[in-house]
Amino acid sequence: MEFLINIDVDDLPRAIDFYQSAFGLRPGRSFGASGMEMLGGNAPLYLLAKAPGSQASEGQRRNYRRHWTPVHLDMVVDDVEAAVDRAVAAGAKLEGEIRVNSWGAIATLSDPFGHGFCLLEFRGRGYDALAQEPSGQGTSD
């Protein structure tokens, strides 16, 4: 199985500039005025030009004001403070303080198109510090 990341935007050139400047992604294949493949992460990211108010799904219209969804991007970075500075300089909005947890640090932001994302800096053992064996599935001897 392969995962692709698709992000609807209302201004494709502005989105290309933001994702290049904020995260160092580079344009891949162009789909003309309808989209751009962005490369540089471990999965391709597709910026898809969709007009505000256009139908997203049954009964849902696109809006590019800040919105919340339980599905969002987490981007792992080496230095969360530097990554926040770069993203904000590119047009992101920091939505609170950087929080430090047992596994590392996290910053919650939104892009210029209303999509939320998190910047994560793993420290120490990262998520391994929290990981547990799946229930009923210990290691075999």
Order of alpha helices (4+ residues) and beta strands (2+ residues): beta-alpha-beta-beta-beta-beta-beta-beta-alpha-beta-beta-beta-beta
